[in-house]
Amino acid sequence: MASMVSRSTLLRFIAVPTLALPLAGCGVPLSTHWQGYPANSKAESQDAPSATAEPTGPDCAKVKCVALTFDDGPGPHTEALLDILDEHNAKATFFLIGKDVAKHPEIVRDELARGHEIGNHTWSHQDLAKISPAAAQRELQEGREAIEKATGAAPTVMRPPYGTITESLKKAQTVPVALWSDDTLDWKTRDAKKTIKAAQSVKPGSIVLMHDIHKSTIDAMPKILEDLDSQGYHFVTVSDLVGKPNPGVGYKTGQQPPTKD
């Protein structure tokens, strides 16, 4: 993955009118510009290159899957979460802040070693739709480079802070862009019981937003995993849930098995 932005790419950021996809806070109803699975039209699927993350889990078009995602780490509670996920044979996707990756590279290496997916969540969690195209690209580049330095591997997905990004910047991404369908509001309530209750809305194909920087979320995870496991869910990464997602395309849901009549 190139570390510098080409002149033509920068010109595209400037020349194309920007369209902010607005979300306030860490999670509210998504803009209609964000699509569920499949998020790409026939024309887009012909032109877009294949995603870098190859499917490694179950076939989510045949079995019930959910992608649990955790933003804003790594943090002091992340290792405890990794142990809980291991106990349930659960894989997740972590969207990481570059400056915290630089402080705790060993945690990021552990996430990758345990089979989880690593996503770029920028260097310092700035709203990409409210800063200049050059500053937004710098945030993404520095976040990506921090992950590459810590792990030796590039992130395979990205998530913009607050879920906001201009349309031109989204399309210019070299990895898929992951949003969510289910917001537990753990960032707002900081209450394990409320987080558990919020997770009850999960459906096959859901991408669930949570934050591993809050202890209440970690406290809620055993019950959430037990409940979903009892319903026959498989816990997979965003890339596995979508199944070969396309770079520059935004996803808020993934595959799901056919419903029975």
C-alpha positions in Angstrom: 0.0 0.0 0.0 1.5 3.3 -1.1 2.5 5.6 1.8 2.1 8.8 -0.2 -0.9 10.1 -2.0 -0.5 10.7 -5.7 -1.0 14.1 -7.2 -4.0 12.9 -9.2 -5.6 11.5 -6.0 -5.2 14.8 -4.2 -6.6 16.7 -7.2 -9.6 14.4 -7.2 -10.2 15.2 -3.5 -10.2 18.9 -4.4 -12.0 18.8 -7.7 -14.9 16.6 -6.8 -17.6 18.3 -4.7 -17.7 16.7 -1.2 -20.7 15.1 0.3 -20.7 14.7 4.0 -22.4 11.5 5.3 -23.5 13.0 8.7 -23.6 11.1 11.9 -23.4 12.8 15.3 -21.5 11.2 18.2 -20.2 7.7 17.9 -23.4 6.3 16.5 -26.8 7.4 15.3 -29.0 6.2 12.4 -26.8 5.9 9.3 -27.1 8.1 6.3 -29.0 6.6 3.3 -25.8 7.0 1.4 -24.5 4.0 3.3 -25.6 0.7 1.9 -26.2 -2.7 3.3 -24.8 -5.8 1.6 -24.2 -5.9 -1.3 -23.1 -2.3 -1.3 -21.7 -2.2 -4.8 -23.6 -1.9 -8.1 -22.7 -4.2 -11.0 -20.6 -1.4 -12.6 -18.7 -0.8 -9.3 -18.0 -4.5 -8.8 -16.5 -4.7 -12.3 -14.2 -1.8 -11.7 -13.2 -2.2 -8.1 -10.2 -4.4 -7.2 -10.6 -7.3 -4.9 -10.3 -6.7 -1.1 -7.0 -7.6 0.6 -8.7 -9.7 3.3 -9.6 -13.2 2.0 -12.5 -15.0 3.8 -11.3 -17.2 6.6 -14.5 -18.0 8.6 -17.8 -19.8 8.0 -19.9 -19.1 4.9 -22.2 -16.3 6.2 -24.5 -16.7 3.2 -25.4 -20.1 4.7 -25.2 -19.7 8.4 -26.0 -16.9 10.9 -23.1 -14.5 11.4 -22.5 -11.3 13.2 -19.5 -8.9 13.1 -18.6 -7.5 16.5 -16.5 -4.4 16.1 -14.6 -2.3 18.7 -13.5 1.3 18.2 -11.0 3.7 19.7 -8.4 1.2 21.1 -6.1 -0.2 21.9 -6.7 0.6 25.6 -6.3 -0.8 29.1 -9.2 -3.2 28.8 -8.4 -4.7 25.4 -6.4 -7.7 26.6 -9.2 -8.7 28.9 -11.6 -8.5 25.9 -9.3 -10.7 23.8 -9.4 -13.4 26.5 -13.2 -13.3 26.6 -13.4 -13.5 22.8 -11.0 -16.5 22.9 -13.3 -18.3 25.4 -16.1 -18.1 22.9 -14.0 -18.8 19.7 -15.1 -15.4 18.5 -13.3 -13.2 16.0 -13.9 -9.5 15.8 -12.7 -6.4 14.0 -10.8 -3.7 15.9 -10.8 -0.1 14.5 -7.6 1.5 16.0 -6.5 5.0 16.8 -2.9 5.5 15.5 -1.6 7.5 18.4 -2.7 4.7 20.8 -1.3 2.0 18.5 2.1 3.8 18.9 1.7 3.6 22.7 0.6 0.0 22.8 2.0 -1.9 19.7 2.2 -5.2 21.7 -1.6 -5.2 22.1 -2.2 -4.7 18.4 0.2 -7.5 17.6 -1.7 -9.7 20.0 -5.0 -8.8 18.3 -3.6 -9.9 15.0 -2.0 -13.0 16.4 -5.3 -14.1 17.8 -7.0 -13.9 14.4 -8.8 -10.7 14.6 -9.1 -8.1 11.9 -7.4 -4.8 12.2 -9.0 -1.6 10.9 -7.8 2.0 10.5 -9.7 4.6 12.6 -7.3 7.5 11.8 -4.4 8.8 13.8 -6.3 11.0 16.3 -10.0 10.5 15.8 -10.8 13.7 13.9 -14.0 14.2 11.9 -12.8 13.6 8.3 -15.7 15.5 6.9 -14.9 18.7 8.8 -11.2 19.0 8.0 -9.4 19.7 4.7 -8.9 16.8 2.2 -5.1 17.0 2.8 -5.6 16.8 6.6 -8.1 14.0 6.3 -5.7 12.0 4.1 -2.9 12.7 6.6 -5.0 11.4 9.5 -5.7 8.1 7.5 -2.1 7.8 6.3 -0.6 8.2 9.8 -3.1 5.8 11.3 -2.3 3.2 8.7 1.5 3.7 9.1 1.2 3.2 12.9 -0.6 -0.1 12.4 1.9 -1.2 9.8 4.8 -0.3 12.0 3.3 -2.2 15.0 2.4 -5.3 13.1 4.2 -5.4 9.8 0.8 -5.7 8.1 -1.6 -3.1 6.6 -5.1 -2.7 8.0 -7.7 -4.4 5.8 -10.7 -2.1 6.5 -11.2 1.5 7.7 -13.9 3.2 9.7 -14.2 7.0 9.8 -14.6 8.6 13.2 -18.2 9.5 14.0 -19.1 7.7 10.8 -18.6 10.8 8.7 -16.6 11.0 5.5 -16.9 12.9 2.2 -18.1 10.8 -0.7 -14.9 11.5 -2.7 -12.6 10.4 0.1 -14.7 7.3 0.7 -14.4 6.3 -3.0 -10.6 7.0 -2.9 -9.9 4.5 -0.1 -7.8 1.4 -1.0 -9.7 -0.7 1.6 -13.4 -1.2 2.3 -15.1 1.3 4.5 -17.1 -0.3 7.4 -19.9 1.4 9.3 -22.5 -0.4 11.4 -26.1 -1.5 11.5 -26.4 -1.9 15.3 -25.1 0.8 17.8 -25.1 -0.5 21.3 -24.7 3.1 22.6 -22.0 1.8 25.0 -20.1 5.0 24.4 -23.0 6.9 25.8 -24.6 4.8 28.5 -21.4 3.2 30.0 -23.7 0.6 31.5 -23.1 -3.1 31.0 -26.8 -4.1 31.4 -27.9 -1.5 28.8 -25.2 -2.7 26.4 -26.4 -6.3 26.8 -30.0 -5.2 26.1 -29.0 -3.2 23.1 -27.2 -6.2 21.6 -30.5 -8.1 21.6 -31.4 -6.3 18.4 -28.7 -8.2 16.5 -29.8 -10.0 13.3 -27.9 -12.2 10.8 -25.6 -9.9 8.9 -25.4 -7.2 11.6 -22.3 -5.1 12.1 -22.3 -4.1 15.8 -20.6 -1.0 17.1 -18.9 -1.1 20.5 -15.8 0.3 22.2 -13.1 -1.6 24.0 -12.0 1.5 25.9 -15.0 1.2 28.3 -14.9 -1.3 31.1 -18.6 -1.6 31.1 -18.5 -2.9 27.5 -16.0 -5.6 28.5 -18.2 -6.5 31.5 -21.1 -7.0 29.1 -19.3 -9.2 26.6 -19.6 -12.6 28.3 -23.4 -12.3 28.4 -23.6 -10.9 24.9 -21.5 -13.8 23.5 -23.4 -16.4 25.5 -26.8 -15.1 24.3 -25.8 -14.9 20.6 -24.0 -18.3 20.8 -27.2 -19.9 22.1 -29.0 -18.5 19.1 -26.5 -20.1 16.7 -24.5 -17.1 15.7 -21.0 -17.3 14.4 -18.7 -14.4 15.4 -16.7 -13.2 12.4 -14.8 -10.2 11.1 -16.3 -7.5 8.9 -14.5 -8.8 5.8 -15.8 -12.4 6.4 -19.3 -11.1 7.1 -19.4 -9.1 3.8 -17.4 -11.7 1.8 -14.7 -10.1 -0.3 -15.7 -6.4 0.2 -14.6 -3.9 -2.4 -12.2 -1.0 -1.6 -13.8 2.4 -1.6 -17.3 1.0 -0.9 -19.1 1.6 2.4 -20.8 -1.3 4.2 -23.1 -1.3 7.2 -24.4 -4.9 7.0 -23.1 -8.2 5.6 -24.4 -11.5 4.2 -27.2 -13.5 5.8 -28.6 -16.9 5.1 -31.9 -17.1 3.2 -35.0 -16.9 5.4 -37.3 -19.8 5.5 -40.8 -19.4 4.2 
